[in-house]
Amino acid sequence: MLVVLFGLAFYFNYSAESTAVETENAMVMIATSIGEKEEVVLSDGTKVTVNANSVLSYPANFTGNTREVLLKGEAFFEVTENKEKPFIVNTNEGMDIKVLGTVFNVKSYPEDKKVETTLVSGKVQVVERKDNKTVLLYPSQRATYNKSDDRLIIDKVQTEPLISWKDGKLIYDEAPLREVIKDLEREYHVSFLVNSEELLEYKFKGVFDNLSIDQVLSLFELSSPIKCTLKQNYVILEKQK
């Protein structure tokens, strides 16, 4: 009887300890829907704003020598500095980002042709997975990884248009229409139908500042040679005659 009781006591104590460890190291997932944004503070104090139609996975508590998260979509990071534990954003899209303490934006949607990292302040180490190529970014620089031809391009940019989505504003300066409509599909519950390859490559310039979808379409027609027809939950875009 005593042996059985001691055995049960050991079992339940061990199970409780195991559960505590599993809870401590549990993964947390933030998934946003179309038009939704969410802010989260990680266990190290890092602040993350997750954009629409995105998934961020991270441990409830960071352990080990690194702080690693997995991003599918777009997010804005304000990383708490810790020189002993680098912060790593894994994208599974050919490019990873490693930082100590900095402010930056990552756009990594699986359906997009490229992955972008834009640095606002601090330093970012960008790692191209295939060739293990490492590049150091400085403020106002952007690293773009083109998936199709496996190229990593660094350029200098104005950061505000690239992070303004946090405040509900979309800013475009000569952006291909195919990229603009993808952003709009993530922001609004509509799909865009465009039958012209020429129109998809049209360079659009404009600002959508917390607008409704009707206002967005009106701005399209006023500022570009595009005709918009809204039918239920999809929009037909055609070149104006």
SEZA-898755 format. One record per residue (C-alpha): x, y, z; residue in one letter; residue number from 1. Coordinates in steps of 0.1 Angstrom, whole numbers. Each point is the difference from the previous one (the first is absolute). Example, Ala and Ser with C-alpha at 12.3 -4.5 7.8 and 13.67 -1.06 7.14 Angstrom:
BEGIN
<node xx="123" yy="-45" zz="78" residu="A" num="1"/>
<node xx="14" yy="34" zz="-7" residu="S" num="2"/>
This chain:
BEGIN
<node xx="0" yy="0" zz="0" residu="M" num="1"/>
<node xx="28" yy="25" zz="9" residu="L" num="2"/>
<node xx="18" yy="-9" zz="-32" residu="V" num="3"/>
<node xx="-31" yy="7" zz="-20" residu="V" num="4"/>
<node xx="-6" yy="33" zz="18" residu="L" num="5"/>
<node xx="36" yy="12" zz="-5" residu="F" num="6"/>
<node xx="-2" yy="-10" zz="-36" residu="G" num="7"/>
<node xx="-32" yy="20" zz="-6" residu="L" num="8"/>
<node xx="15" yy="30" zz="18" residu="A" num="9"/>
<node xx="31" yy="-1" zz="-22" residu="F" num="10"/>
<node xx="-21" yy="-4" zz="-31" residu="Y" num="11"/>
<node xx="-23" yy="29" zz="7" residu="F" num="12"/>
<node xx="29" yy="22" zz="11" residu="N" num="13"/>
<node xx="19" yy="-9" zz="-32" residu="Y" num="14"/>
<node xx="-31" yy="6" zz="-21" residu="S" num="15"/>
<node xx="-5" yy="35" zz="16" residu="A" num="16"/>
<node xx="36" yy="9" zz="-7" residu="E" num="17"/>
<node xx="-2" yy="-12" zz="-36" residu="S" num="18"/>
<node xx="-32" yy="20" zz="-5" residu="T" num="19"/>
<node xx="17" yy="31" zz="14" residu="A" num="20"/>
<node xx="29" yy="-4" zz="-24" residu="V" num="21"/>
<node xx="-23" yy="-5" zz="-29" residu="E" num="22"/>
<node xx="-20" yy="30" zz="9" residu="T" num="23"/>
<node xx="31" yy="21" zz="4" residu="E" num="24"/>
<node xx="13" yy="-10" zz="-34" residu="N" num="25"/>
<node xx="-34" yy="0" zz="-18" residu="A" num="26"/>
<node xx="-3" yy="16" zz="-34" residu="M" num="27"/>
<node xx="-24" yy="28" zz="-4" residu="V" num="28"/>
<node xx="-16" yy="8" zz="-34" residu="M" num="29"/>
<node xx="-15" yy="34" zz="-11" residu="I" num="30"/>
<node xx="-20" yy="-3" zz="-32" residu="A" num="31"/>
<node xx="-17" yy="31" zz="-15" residu="T" num="32"/>
<node xx="-28" yy="-1" zz="-25" residu="S" num="33"/>
<node xx="-6" yy="23" zz="-30" residu="I" num="34"/>
<node xx="-1" yy="37" zz="11" residu="G" num="35"/>
<node xx="11" yy="-9" zz="36" residu="E" num="36"/>
<node xx="32" yy="11" zz="18" residu="K" num="37"/>
<node xx="11" yy="-11" zz="34" residu="E" num="38"/>
<node xx="27" yy="12" zz="25" residu="E" num="39"/>
<node xx="18" yy="-23" zz="23" residu="V" num="40"/>
<node xx="28" yy="3" zz="26" residu="V" num="41"/>
<node xx="23" yy="-30" zz="2" residu="L" num="42"/>
<node xx="15" yy="-13" zz="33" residu="S" num="43"/>
<node xx="32" yy="20" zz="-5" residu="D" num="44"/>
<node xx="-19" yy="33" zz="-5" residu="G" num="45"/>
<node xx="3" yy="0" zz="-38" residu="T" num="46"/>
<node xx="-31" yy="17" zz="-16" residu="K" num="47"/>
<node xx="-14" yy="-14" zz="-32" residu="V" num="48"/>
<node xx="-28" yy="14" zz="-22" residu="T" num="49"/>
<node xx="-13" yy="-28" zz="-22" residu="V" num="50"/>
<node xx="-16" yy="11" zz="-34" residu="N" num="51"/>
<node xx="-31" yy="-15" zz="-16" residu="A" num="52"/>
<node xx="-1" yy="-36" zz="-12" residu="N" num="53"/>
<node xx="32" yy="-9" zz="19" residu="S" num="54"/>
<node xx="11" yy="-26" zz="25" residu="V" num="55"/>
<node xx="26" yy="6" zz="27" residu="L" num="56"/>
<node xx="12" yy="-30" zz="21" residu="S" num="57"/>
<node xx="22" yy="4" zz="31" residu="Y" num="58"/>
<node xx="9" yy="-17" zz="33" residu="P" num="59"/>
<node xx="-19" yy="11" zz="31" residu="A" num="60"/>
<node xx="34" yy="4" zz="16" residu="N" num="61"/>
<node xx="33" yy="3" zz="-18" residu="F" num="62"/>
<node xx="26" yy="-26" zz="11" residu="T" num="63"/>
<node xx="35" yy="-9" zz="-13" residu="G" num="64"/>
<node xx="24" yy="23" zz="-18" residu="N" num="65"/>
<node xx="-24" yy="16" zz="-25" residu="T" num="66"/>
<node xx="-34" yy="15" zz="-2" residu="R" num="67"/>
<node xx="-17" yy="-15" zz="-31" residu="E" num="68"/>
<node xx="-34" yy="7" zz="-15" residu="V" num="69"/>
<node xx="-16" yy="-12" zz="-32" residu="L" num="70"/>
<node xx="-18" yy="25" zz="-23" residu="L" num="71"/>
<node xx="-23" yy="-7" zz="-29" residu="K" num="72"/>
<node xx="-12" yy="33" zz="-13" residu="G" num="73"/>
<node xx="9" yy="35" zz="12" residu="E" num="74"/>
<node xx="10" yy="14" zz="34" residu="A" num="75"/>
<node xx="17" yy="30" zz="15" residu="F" num="76"/>
<node xx="25" yy="-8" zz="28" residu="F" num="77"/>
<node xx="13" yy="22" zz="28" residu="E" num="78"/>
<node xx="26" yy="-24" zz="15" residu="V" num="79"/>
<node xx="12" yy="3" zz="36" residu="T" num="80"/>
<node xx="38" yy="0" zz="0" residu="E" num="81"/>
<node xx="18" yy="-30" zz="14" residu="N" num="82"/>
<node xx="36" yy="-6" zz="-12" residu="K" num="83"/>
<node xx="0" yy="-34" zz="15" residu="E" num="84"/>
<node xx="-31" yy="-12" zz="-19" residu="K" num="85"/>
<node xx="-3" yy="11" zz="-36" residu="P" num="86"/>
<node xx="-36" yy="4" zz="-13" residu="F" num="87"/>
<node xx="-6" yy="-21" zz="-31" residu="I" num="88"/>
<node xx="-30" yy="3" zz="-24" residu="V" num="89"/>
<node xx="-4" yy="-32" zz="-21" residu="N" num="90"/>
<node xx="-21" yy="4" zz="-31" residu="T" num="91"/>
<node xx="3" yy="-34" zz="-18" residu="N" num="92"/>
<node xx="1" yy="21" zz="-32" residu="E" num="93"/>
<node xx="37" yy="0" zz="-7" residu="G" num="94"/>
<node xx="11" yy="28" zz="24" residu="M" num="95"/>
<node xx="4" yy="2" zz="38" residu="D" num="96"/>
<node xx="7" yy="31" zz="21" residu="I" num="97"/>
<node xx="23" yy="2" zz="30" residu="K" num="98"/>
<node xx="1" yy="30" zz="24" residu="V" num="99"/>
<node xx="11" yy="10" zz="35" residu="L" num="100"/>
<node xx="-23" yy="30" zz="6" residu="G" num="101"/>
<node xx="-16" yy="20" zz="-28" residu="T" num="102"/>
<node xx="-31" yy="11" zz="-18" residu="V" num="103"/>
<node xx="-8" yy="-15" zz="-34" residu="F" num="104"/>
<node xx="-28" yy="-13" zz="-23" residu="N" num="105"/>
<node xx="-2" yy="-34" zz="-16" residu="V" num="106"/>
<node xx="-23" yy="-8" zz="-29" residu="K" num="107"/>
<node xx="0" yy="-37" zz="-8" residu="S" num="108"/>
<node xx="-33" yy="-13" zz="-16" residu="Y" num="109"/>
<node xx="3" yy="-35" zz="-16" residu="P" num="110"/>
<node xx="-20" yy="12" zz="-31" residu="E" num="111"/>
<node xx="23" yy="30" zz="-6" residu="D" num="112"/>
<node xx="30" yy="-2" zz="-24" residu="K" num="113"/>
<node xx="23" yy="16" zz="25" residu="K" num="114"/>
<node xx="9" yy="4" zz="37" residu="V" num="115"/>
<node xx="8" yy="35" zz="14" residu="E" num="116"/>
<node xx="17" yy="11" zz="31" residu="T" num="117"/>
<node xx="1" yy="38" zz="7" residu="T" num="118"/>
<node xx="21" yy="14" zz="28" residu="L" num="119"/>
<node xx="-12" yy="30" zz="19" residu="V" num="120"/>
<node xx="27" yy="2" zz="27" residu="S" num="121"/>
<node xx="28" yy="-21" zz="14" residu="G" num="122"/>
<node xx="17" yy="-28" zz="-20" residu="K" num="123"/>
<node xx="-14" yy="-31" zz="-17" residu="V" num="124"/>
<node xx="19" yy="-30" zz="-13" residu="Q" num="125"/>
<node xx="-18" yy="-16" zz="-30" residu="V" num="126"/>
<node xx="7" yy="-36" zz="-8" residu="V" num="127"/>
<node xx="-7" yy="-14" zz="-34" residu="E" num="128"/>
<node xx="-7" yy="-37" zz="7" residu="R" num="129"/>
<node xx="10" yy="-16" zz="-33" residu="K" num="130"/>
<node xx="36" yy="13" zz="-2" residu="D" num="131"/>
<node xx="2" yy="10" zz="37" residu="N" num="132"/>
<node xx="8" yy="35" zz="-12" residu="K" num="133"/>
<node xx="0" yy="26" zz="28" residu="T" num="134"/>
<node xx="-6" yy="37" zz="-4" residu="V" num="135"/>
<node xx="0" yy="27" zz="26" residu="L" num="136"/>
<node xx="-27" yy="27" zz="-3" residu="L" num="137"/>
<node xx="2" yy="35" zz="13" residu="Y" num="138"/>
<node xx="-29" yy="24" zz="7" residu="P" num="139"/>
<node xx="-21" yy="9" zz="-31" residu="S" num="140"/>
<node xx="12" yy="-30" zz="-19" residu="Q" num="141"/>
<node xx="-21" yy="-28" zz="-14" residu="R" num="142"/>
<node xx="9" yy="-36" zz="-9" residu="A" num="143"/>
<node xx="-21" yy="-16" zz="-27" residu="T" num="144"/>
<node xx="3" yy="-37" zz="-7" residu="Y" num="145"/>
<node xx="-14" yy="-10" zz="-34" residu="N" num="146"/>
<node xx="-12" yy="-36" zz="2" residu="K" num="147"/>
<node xx="-1" yy="-7" zz="-37" residu="S" num="148"/>
<node xx="36" yy="8" zz="-8" residu="D" num="149"/>
<node xx="14" yy="-4" zz="35" residu="D" num="150"/>
<node xx="14" yy="35" zz="2" residu="R" num="151"/>
<node xx="5" yy="23" zz="30" residu="L" num="152"/>
<node xx="-1" yy="37" zz="-7" residu="I" num="153"/>
<node xx="8" yy="28" zz="24" residu="I" num="154"/>
<node xx="-12" yy="36" zz="-6" residu="D" num="155"/>
<node xx="-6" yy="32" zz="19" residu="K" num="156"/>
<node xx="-36" yy="9" zz="7" residu="V" num="157"/>
<node xx="-24" yy="24" zz="18" residu="Q" num="158"/>
<node xx="-12" yy="-22" zz="28" residu="T" num="159"/>
<node xx="-33" yy="18" zz="8" residu="E" num="160"/>
<node xx="-19" yy="-13" zz="-31" residu="P" num="161"/>
<node xx="11" yy="-35" zz="7" residu="L" num="162"/>
<node xx="-12" yy="-1" zz="37" residu="I" num="163"/>
<node xx="-30" yy="23" zz="-3" residu="S" num="164"/>
<node xx="-23" yy="-30" zz="-1" residu="W" num="165"/>
<node xx="2" yy="-1" zz="38" residu="K" num="166"/>
<node xx="-21" yy="32" zz="0" residu="D" num="167"/>
<node xx="-25" yy="-12" zz="-26" residu="G" num="168"/>
<node xx="17" yy="19" zz="-28" residu="K" num="169"/>
<node xx="13" yy="-15" zz="-33" residu="L" num="170"/>
<node xx="25" yy="22" zz="-19" residu="I" num="171"/>
<node xx="12" yy="-9" zz="-35" residu="Y" num="172"/>
<node xx="27" yy="18" zz="-21" residu="D" num="173"/>
<node xx="1" yy="-16" zz="-35" residu="E" num="174"/>
<node xx="-9" yy="-35" zz="13" residu="A" num="175"/>
<node xx="-11" yy="-26" zz="-25" residu="P" num="176"/>
<node xx="-38" yy="-4" zz="1" residu="L" num="177"/>
<node xx="3" yy="-38" zz="7" residu="R" num="178"/>
<node xx="17" yy="9" zz="34" residu="E" num="179"/>
<node xx="-26" yy="26" zz="8" residu="V" num="180"/>
<node xx="-30" yy="-22" zz="-5" residu="I" num="181"/>
<node xx="16" yy="-28" zz="21" residu="K" num="182"/>
<node xx="3" yy="24" zz="29" residu="D" num="183"/>
<node xx="-36" yy="11" zz="-5" residu="L" num="184"/>
<node xx="-13" yy="-36" zz="-1" residu="E" num="185"/>
<node xx="16" yy="-5" zz="34" residu="R" num="186"/>
<node xx="-15" yy="32" zz="13" residu="E" num="187"/>
<node xx="-35" yy="-3" zz="-14" residu="Y" num="188"/>
<node xx="-24" yy="-30" zz="-5" residu="H" num="189"/>
<node xx="2" yy="2" zz="-38" residu="V" num="190"/>
<node xx="19" yy="-17" zz="-28" residu="S" num="191"/>
<node xx="13" yy="18" zz="-31" residu="F" num="192"/>
<node xx="-4" yy="-13" zz="-35" residu="L" num="193"/>
<node xx="24" yy="15" zz="-26" residu="V" num="194"/>
<node xx="3" yy="-16" zz="-34" residu="N" num="195"/>
<node xx="27" yy="23" zz="-13" residu="S" num="196"/>
<node xx="37" yy="-8" zz="7" residu="E" num="197"/>
<node xx="8" yy="36" zz="-11" residu="E" num="198"/>
<node xx="-24" yy="14" zz="26" residu="L" num="199"/>
<node xx="15" yy="-22" zz="27" residu="L" num="200"/>
<node xx="34" yy="16" zz="-7" residu="E" num="201"/>
<node xx="-15" yy="35" zz="1" residu="Y" num="202"/>
<node xx="20" yy="22" zz="25" residu="K" num="203"/>
<node xx="-24" yy="14" zz="25" residu="F" num="204"/>
<node xx="6" yy="30" zz="22" residu="K" num="205"/>
<node xx="-24" yy="9" zz="27" residu="G" num="206"/>
<node xx="-10" yy="0" zz="37" residu="V" num="207"/>
<node xx="-29" yy="-20" zz="16" residu="F" num="208"/>
<node xx="-4" yy="16" zz="34" residu="D" num="209"/>
<node xx="-25" yy="-21" zz="20" residu="N" num="210"/>
<node xx="-24" yy="-1" zz="-30" residu="L" num="211"/>
<node xx="-30" yy="-22" zz="-6" residu="S" num="212"/>
<node xx="2" yy="-23" zz="-31" residu="I" num="213"/>
<node xx="-24" yy="23" zz="-19" residu="D" num="214"/>
<node xx="23" yy="29" zz="7" residu="Q" num="215"/>
<node xx="30" yy="-20" zz="-11" residu="V" num="216"/>
<node xx="-16" yy="-8" zz="-33" residu="L" num="217"/>
<node xx="-10" yy="36" zz="-6" residu="S" num="218"/>
<node xx="36" yy="11" zz="6" residu="L" num="219"/>
<node xx="12" yy="-26" zz="-25" residu="F" num="220"/>
<node xx="-22" yy="15" zz="-27" residu="E" num="221"/>
<node xx="9" yy="36" zz="9" residu="L" num="222"/>
<node xx="37" yy="-5" zz="1" residu="S" num="223"/>
<node xx="7" yy="-27" zz="-27" residu="S" num="224"/>
<node xx="-14" yy="-13" zz="-33" residu="P" num="225"/>
<node xx="-18" yy="-28" zz="18" residu="I" num="226"/>
<node xx="-38" yy="-8" zz="-1" residu="K" num="227"/>
<node xx="-13" yy="-18" zz="31" residu="C" num="228"/>
<node xx="-31" yy="-21" zz="2" residu="T" num="229"/>
<node xx="-10" yy="-14" zz="34" residu="L" num="230"/>
<node xx="-23" yy="-31" zz="-1" residu="K" num="231"/>
<node xx="-8" yy="-14" zz="34" residu="Q" num="232"/>
<node xx="34" yy="-11" zz="14" residu="N" num="233"/>
<node xx="22" yy="4" zz="-31" residu="Y" num="234"/>
<node xx="13" yy="29" zz="-20" residu="V" num="235"/>
<node xx="6" yy="1" zz="-37" residu="I" num="236"/>
<node xx="28" yy="23" zz="-11" residu="L" num="237"/>
<node xx="2" yy="11" zz="-36" residu="E" num="238"/>
<node xx="19" yy="26" zz="-20" residu="K" num="239"/>
<node xx="-21" yy="31" zz="-6" residu="Q" num="240"/>
<node xx="-9" yy="5" zz="-36" residu="K" num="241"/>
